[in-house]
């Protein structure tokens, strides 16, 4: 099997804080060694439990610095970014009402279902309901809007509404703050494993892959594969967005598609050891790390978007 042994001793890391952050617990996530030349960076140790804390916080921080008009802020997401935004809202870093928008059929998925159970989350089913809702007190409200449509159309409809009403949009699919939030991720990797040769990640919005390609040394290859939309939560073909993530910059991106069976196989292999907890997206990243592990001189880092030590 893929895993030879676990080394739970965390790699010593020098602090890298090149980005100003609203709260200092984001980033500086641990890296653990899985076998002779494969390591896993555990982004589940971010405040809301995923790598999305990096991009959401960077977008919010830059929005606050621009001192935009205090109007509702919208975010379209399929999951973890909503939890990250809820965390910033709870910490009162977001100064205005916040609305997370997603397809209604996503509500039973892992991250959305956790979000919907959070305290003080108000659920709506139309933009009209959002507009007509009354603010009970002076504190910013956190809302979730569930729409009966597919993800791409939900994103399109939300952009049209935001433009019409002159609200704010946290556009994680096209905002370069998402890419630049991974300057620190790249810096941390280089501090933790200076001789890294390859990094494996997944592509939802493509922000992580684009950021790593931008900020890691050119000698470090960034790997990912596309997947069928909806088969693995949060993953798909980043090429459909025509955004900051160029699939041609990712090593062999279209060579094959991630399979759900591979995700579950490698996810279970890690989780059964009862030392870590990882999601399906990390499972397919581990599968890919296994595929590219053809040279004993390689040093491979797998970005575990929600992985943590338990």
Beta strands, then each sheet from edge to edge (+ up, - down):
strand 1: 31-33
strand 2: 38-42
strand 3: 73-76
strand 4: 98-103
strand 5: 121-124
strand 6: 142-147
strand 7: 168-169
strand 8: 198-200
strand 9: 221-223
strand 10: 226-227
strand 11: 257-258
strand 12: 276-277
strand 13: 300-304
strand 14: 308-309
sheet 1: 1+ 2- 13- 8- 9-
sheet 2: 5+ 6+ 4+ 3+ 7+
sheet 3: 10+ 11+
sheet 4: 12+ 14-
end
